């Protein structure tokens, strides 16, 4: 059974389109994955920097950590 030339072009077009789509999906996944990791790292560092400032201020105000030892729920407030 012979295929007409039009069907051969159609099949080759579909195969090429699938390869191109797969390439773009893979490239987008790699780009998003690498940038998302950077975003997560920057966000965590920003939260830790803020937490450090809050703890430093709490230590300065109360002259120690005793208020955290006697009232552990303050850790959750300080993280806020």
C-alpha positions in Angstrom: 0.0 0.0 0.0 1.5 3.3 -1.0 1.0 6.5 0.9 0.2 9.6 -1.0 2.8 12.4 -0.8 0.4 14.6 1.1 0.1 12.1 3.9 3.8 11.8 4.1 4.2 15.5 4.5 1.4 15.5 7.2 3.0 12.8 9.2 6.5 14.4 9.0 4.9 17.8 10.0 3.3 16.2 13.0 6.5 14.5 14.1 8.5 17.7 13.7 5.9 19.7 15.6 6.0 17.1 18.5 9.8 17.4 18.7 9.6 21.2 18.7 6.9 21.2 21.4 8.9 18.7 23.5 12.0 20.9 23.2 10.2 24.0 24.3 8.5 22.3 27.2 11.9 20.9 28.3 13.6 24.3 27.9 10.8 26.0 29.9 10.9 23.4 32.6 14.7 23.9 33.0 14.4 27.7 33.1 11.5 27.7 35.6 13.2 25.1 37.8 16.5 26.9 38.0 14.9 30.4 38.6 12.5 28.9 41.1 15.3 27.6 43.2 17.0 31.0 43.2 13.7 32.6 44.2 13.3 30.2 47.1 16.8 30.8 48.3 16.4 34.6 48.2 13.0 34.4 50.0 14.5 32.2 52.8 17.4 34.6 53.2 15.1 37.6 53.4 13.0 35.9 56.1 16.1 34.9 58.1 17.5 38.5 57.8 14.2 39.9 59.1 14.2 37.3 61.9 17.7 38.2 62.9 16.8 41.9 63.1 13.8 41.1 65.3 15.8 38.8 67.6 18.5 41.4 67.9 16.0 44.1 68.9 14.3 41.7 71.4 17.7 40.9 73.0 18.5 44.6 73.2 15.2 45.6 74.7 15.1 42.7 77.3 18.9 42.4 77.9 18.8 38.6 77.4 16.7 35.6 76.4 14.9 35.0 79.6 11.6 36.3 78.3 11.7 33.7 75.5 12.5 31.0 78.1 9.6 31.9 80.3 7.1 32.6 77.5 7.9 30.2 74.6 4.9 31.4 72.5 6.9 34.6 71.9 9.0 32.7 69.4 6.0 32.5 67.1 5.4 36.2 67.5 9.0 37.1 66.8 9.0 35.0 63.6 6.0 36.8 62.3 
